[in-house]
Amino acid sequence: MERTRVAGLISAVGLWLMMVAPGLSAETLKVAVMDQQAVLEQSKAGKRALEELKAYSTTRQKIINADDLELKELEQTIQGGKLTDSAKQEKQAQFQAKLESYQRRLGDFNREIQQKQRDMVAEYSKKVQTVAQAVAEKNGYSAIIDKGNEAMIKIVIYHQPGLDLTDQVMKEFDRLNK
């Protein structure tokens, strides 16, 4: 799926350059690169957002840990052997109900965290794109291409270091998102 997205992006950039390039001379077509993920992870605003996500996740994890501990204690009570058959059956029914509740809660929390992460990435991607556009317009670039990084598929195979505007975009991003 990621390869399809990258191939589509490369095709779109190529098509855009073919449409725009005929009206531009070689001197006016300026293209730069940036690492959008680095802006998110290394900017002050991005770090704050990631910390908020981590805190949210940690809160949910504490609830899951408490549920897990309760299940283990109940299981030890059942296996202790000091219960009557009817009490043991009752505890097993409680355990089963708590286990099902635990599994539902775990699934719900995982979905919540993933959705929150997707929402955050989408929000910050829009903000980074807006800032990148402003930096491009200020510096006369026709396009800024996300170069990707080692964790994802690299879109740009090679670029001259001077074409990397990641630091400029990050500084402007922090300035606008205090």
C-alpha positions in Angstrom: 0.0 0.0 0.0 2.9 2.4 0.9 4.6 1.6 -2.4 1.3 2.5 -4.3 1.1 5.8 -2.4 4.7 6.6 -3.2 4.4 5.6 -6.9 1.3 7.8 -7.1 3.1 10.7 -5.4 6.1 10.4 -7.8 3.7 10.3 -10.8 1.9 13.3 -9.5 5.1 15.3 -9.0 6.3 14.2 -12.4 3.1 15.2 -14.1 3.1 18.5 -12.2 6.7 19.3 -13.3 5.8 18.4 -16.9 2.8 20.8 -16.8 4.7 23.6 -15.1 8.1 23.2 -16.6 7.3 24.3 -20.2 6.5 27.8 -18.9 9.6 28.0 -16.8 13.2 28.3 -17.8 15.9 26.2 -16.1 16.8 29.2 -13.9 13.3 29.7 -12.5 12.5 26.1 -11.7 13.8 25.7 -8.1 13.1 22.5 -6.3 14.0 21.7 -2.7 13.5 18.8 -0.3 12.5 18.4 3.3 11.9 15.7 5.9 8.3 16.2 7.1 8.7 13.5 9.7 11.7 15.2 11.2 9.8 18.5 11.5 7.1 16.7 13.4 9.5 14.8 15.7 12.1 17.5 16.3 10.2 20.8 16.3 9.1 22.1 19.7 5.4 22.0 18.8 5.8 18.5 17.3 7.5 17.3 20.5 4.7 18.7 22.6 2.1 16.9 20.5 4.1 13.7 20.7 4.4 14.1 24.5 0.6 14.6 24.8 0.0 11.5 22.8 2.4 9.6 25.0 0.7 10.9 28.1 -2.7 9.8 26.7 -1.3 6.4 25.9 0.3 6.1 29.4 -3.0 6.9 31.1 -4.7 4.2 29.1 -1.9 1.7 29.8 -2.2 2.3 33.6 -5.9 1.3 33.4 -5.0 -1.8 31.4 -2.3 -2.7 33.9 -4.8 -2.3 36.8 -7.3 -4.6 35.0 -4.5 -7.1 34.3 -3.5 -7.2 37.9 -7.1 -7.7 39.0 -7.4 -10.6 36.5 -4.2 -12.2 37.9 -5.4 -11.9 41.5 -8.7 -13.4 40.6 -7.0 -16.2 38.8 -4.8 -16.9 41.8 -7.8 -17.0 44.0 -9.5 -19.6 41.7 -6.3 -21.7 41.6 -5.7 -21.5 45.3 -7.9 -24.5 45.9 -9.6 -23.2 49.1 -12.9 -22.5 47.4 -16.0 -24.7 47.4 -17.1 -25.9 44.0 -19.9 -23.4 43.8 -17.6 -20.5 44.9 -15.0 -21.6 42.4 -17.6 -21.6 39.6 -18.8 -18.2 40.6 -15.2 -16.9 40.6 -14.6 -18.5 37.2 -17.7 -16.7 35.8 -16.5 -13.4 37.3 -13.0 -14.1 35.8 -14.5 -14.8 32.3 -16.7 -11.7 32.4 -13.7 -9.5 33.6 -11.5 -11.1 30.9 -14.0 -10.3 28.2 -14.4 -6.7 29.5 -10.6 -6.4 29.6 -10.2 -7.6 26.0 -12.9 -5.1 24.8 -11.3 -2.3 26.7 -7.8 -3.1 25.4 -9.2 -3.2 21.8 -11.1 0.1 22.4 -8.0 1.8 23.9 -5.8 0.6 21.0 -8.2 2.0 18.5 -8.5 5.3 20.4 -4.8 5.7 20.5 -4.3 4.8 16.8 -7.1 7.3 15.9 -5.6 10.0 18.0 -2.2 9.4 16.4 -3.7 9.5 12.9 -5.6 12.7 13.7 -2.4 14.3 15.1 -0.4 13.4 12.1 -3.0 14.7 9.7 -3.3 18.0 11.7 0.5 18.5 11.8 1.0 17.4 8.2 -1.4 20.2 7.1 0.5 22.7 9.3 3.9 21.6 8.0 2.6 21.8 4.4 1.4 25.3 5.0 4.7 26.4 6.5 6.7 24.6 3.7 4.6 26.5 1.2 5.4 29.8 2.9 9.1 29.0 3.0 9.0 28.0 -0.7 7.3 31.1 -1.7 9.6 33.3 0.4 12.7 31.7 -1.2 11.4 31.3 -4.8 11.0 27.5 -4.9 8.6 26.0 -7.3 8.3 22.8 -5.3 9.4 21.2 -2.0 9.4 17.4 -2.1 9.2 15.3 1.1 12.4 13.3 0.9 11.2 10.6 3.4 13.6 9.0 5.8 15.1 5.6 6.7 11.9 4.5 8.6 9.7 5.0 5.5 10.2 4.6 1.8 12.6 7.2 0.6 11.1 9.3 -2.2 14.2 11.3 -3.1 17.2 9.1 -3.8 19.7 11.9 -4.0 19.7 15.6 -3.4 22.4 18.2 -2.8 22.6 19.1 0.9 21.9 22.7 0.1 18.5 21.8 -1.2 17.3 20.5 2.1 15.0 23.0 3.8 14.0 20.9 6.8 15.7 23.2 9.3 14.2 26.3 7.8 10.8 24.8 7.7 11.2 23.5 11.3 12.3 27.0 12.6 9.3 28.6 10.8 7.0 25.9 12.1 8.1 26.5 15.7 7.8 30.3 15.2 4.2 29.9 14.1 3.1 27.1 16.5 4.3 28.3 19.9 
